[in-house]
Amino acid sequence: MEELHKPVLLRECIEGLNIKPDGLYLDGTLGRAGHSIEIVKRLSSGRLIAIDRDLTAIKESEKRLTPYLDRVTLVHGNFRGLKAILDDLGIDKVDGMLFDLGVSSPQLDDKERGFSYMADAPLDMRMDGGEALSAYDIVNSWDEQRLKKILFDYGEERYAPRIASGIVRRREQKPIETTLELVEIIKSAMPAAALREKQHPAKRSFQAIRIAVNDELGSISDMLSEAVDSLRPGGRLAVISFHSLEDRLVKNAMQSGEKGCTCPRDFPVCVCGFVPKLKVITKKPITADKQELADNPRARSAKLRIAERI
């Protein structure tokens, strides 16, 4: 499975980071080191800090990064605690940061992780297997209203009420234990027309539950705030997102860093005290070109945004 992993928007990320050979860089979502390898290749006296909450990813990436380990520090942790991680390493500022917010191909393809709606597996979906909350807990213990809310808010699932009701009815008979059990419940709750759509009927619900399990949106918000404050002037922040909720968070955070003035528009000068921190490099998100889509269909929904610290 290792050879199937393809880093998304690789060339665009590397160009966007504007890497200096003696710089200090951070890959906050190491995955299988696809982006990290290309960053560290461009360093001479510089250094790369690579973080992942998935211990399996850390172990596998260490093998791939073996020729460059003199320039790499691997950290098992959550980018939500970015500032604390940097403090522990004695680092104040870095020259660039990259975050790929997607689930990596090896995670999707490892059916035991429970991320995929295409293969039967235990309901898990934890990025970090050491965390307590799993998809099983959410599906079997959260009340109907809470289920409906995450399906609608995180998955933008228009049939959220029907699916939440179906989950609750089924689990009254017995616990829902596997991914394909959940897929069957989702399908049975949806009208026939929805089942004929091009997108898999369980895609939005699985996305919503995964986000809830890993508190992904809260993690992203915390990370973006700390990342901006941890960049040197001229340092670049590059973020790849894979669905509209993530992209909206990234877009709004970057715009707030650039144009966060709260004064009324008719004020001749700013009096709120806002000081810009960022210059947005990508006014529109960068997406995969035809060649990359042909090579890696999973890049279809990827959006890259880049900003520079002022």
Long-range contacts (C-beta under 8 A, 24 or more apart in sequence): 1-105, 1-106, 1-109, 1-110, 2-32, 2-60, 2-106, 4-105, 4-106, 4-109, 5-31, 5-32, 5-34, 5-104, 5-105, 5-106, 6-34, 6-105, 6-295, 6-296, 6-298, 6-299, 7-31, 7-34, 7-35, 7-38, 7-100, 8-100, 8-102, 8-240, 8-288, 8-292, 8-296, 8-298, 8-299, 8-302, 9-240, 9-286, 9-287, 9-288, 9-292, 9-299, 9-302, 9-304, 10-34, 10-35, 10-38, 12-286, 12-304, 13-38, 13-98, 13-238, 13-240, 13-304, 14-38, 14-39, 14-42, 16-236, 16-238, 16-281, 16-282, 16-286, 16-304, 16-306, 17-96, 17-98, 17-236, 17-238, 18-96, 18-236, 19-43, 19-46, 19-95, 19-96, 20-46, 20-95, 21-45, 21-46, 22-46, 23-94, 23-95, 23-96, 24-49, 24-91, 24-93, 24-94, 24-95, 25-49, 25-94, 25-95, 25-96, 25-97, 25-98, 26-50, 26-51, 26-82, 26-86, 26-94, 26-96, 26-97, 26-98, 27-51, 27-97, 27-98, 27-99, 28-79, 28-82, 28-97, 28-98, 28-99, 28-223, 28-227, 29-79, 29-98, 29-99, 29-100, 29-101, 30-57, 30-58, 30-61, 30-74, 31-57, 31-61, 31-100, 31-104, 31-106, 32-57, 32-60, 32-61, 32-64, 32-104, 32-105, 32-106, 33-60, 33-61, 33-64, 33-65, 35-98, 35-100, 36-61, 36-65, 36-72, 37-64, 37-65, 37-68, 39-98, 40-65, 40-68, 40-71, 40-72, 41-68, 43-71, 46-71, 46-95, 47-71, 47-72, 47-73, 48-72, 48-73, 49-73, 49-75, 49-85, 49-86, 49-89, 49-91, 49-94, 50-74, 50-75, 51-75, 51-76, 51-77, 51-78, 51-79, 51-82, 51-85, 52-76, 52-77, 53-77, 53-78, 53-79, 53-127, 53-128, 54-107, 54-127, 54-128, 54-129, 55-128, 55-129, 55-130, 56-106, 56-129, 57-104, 57-106, 57-107, 60-106, 78-128, 78-219, 79-219, 79-223, 80-215, 80-218, 80-219, 80-222, 80-223, 82-222, 82-223, 82-226, 82-227, 82-230, 83-226, 83-229, 83-230, 86-230, 92-230, 93-230, 93-231, 93-232, 93-235, 94-230, 94-231, 94-232, 94-235, 95-231, 95-232, 95-234, 95-235, 95-236, 96-231, 96-235, 96-236, 96-237, 96-238, 97-227, 97-230, 97-231, 97-235, 97-236, 97-237, 97-238, 98-238, 98-239, 98-240, 99-223, 99-227, 99-238, 99-239, 99-240, 100-240, 101-216, 101-220, 101-239, 101-240, 101-241, 101-242, 101-246, 102-240, 102-241, 102-242, 102-298, 102-302, 103-127, 103-210, 105-298, 108-298, 111-179, 114-179, 115-206, 115-210, 116-179, 116-206, 117-179, 117-180, 117-182, 117-183, 117-200, 117-202, 117-203, 117-206, 118-200, 119-179, 119-180, 120-178, 120-179, 120-180, 121-178, 121-179, 122-177, 122-178, 122-179, 123-176, 123-177, 123-178, 123-179, 123-182, 125-206, 125-209, 125-210, 125-213, 125-214, 126-213, 126-214, 127-214, 128-214, 131-213, 131-214, 133-213, 134-213, 135-182, 135-209, 135-210, 135-213, 136-175, 136-176, 136-177, 138-209, 138-212, 138-213, 139-167, 139-171, 139-176, 139-182, 139-209, 140-171, 140-175, 140-176, 143-168, 144-168, 150-208, 150-209, 150-211, 150-212, 151-204, 151-205, 151-208, 153-208, 153-245, 154-207, 154-208, 154-209, 154-211, 154-212, 154-217, 154-245, 155-204, 155-205, 155-206, 155-207, 155-208, 155-209, 155-211, 156-204, 156-244, 156-245, 157-204, 157-205, 157-208, 159-189, 159-190, 159-191, 159-194, 162-189, 162-190, 163-189, 163-190, 163-205, 165-189, 179-206, 182-206, 207-243, 211-245, 216-246, 217-245, 217-246, 217-249, 220-246, 220-249, 220-250, 221-249, 221-253, 224-249, 224-250, 224-253, 224-254, 225-253, 228-253, 228-257, 228-277, 228-278, 228-307, 228-309, 229-277, 231-309, 232-309, 233-309, 233-310, 234-308, 234-309, 235-308, 235-309, 236-281, 236-306, 236-307, 236-308, 236-309, 237-278, 237-306, 237-307, 237-308, 237-309, 238-304, 238-305, 238-306, 239-304, 239-305, 239-306, 240-302, 240-303, 240-304, 241-302, 241-303, 241-305, 242-301, 242-302, 242-303, 243-301, 247-285, 247-303, 247-305, 250-305, 251-285, 251-305, 254-278, 254-280, 254-305, 254-307, 255-280, 257-307, 258-307, 276-310, 277-309, 277-310, 278-307, 278-308, 278-309, 278-310, 279-307, 279-308, 279-310, 280-305, 280-306, 280-307, 281-306, 281-307, 281-308, 282-306, 282-307
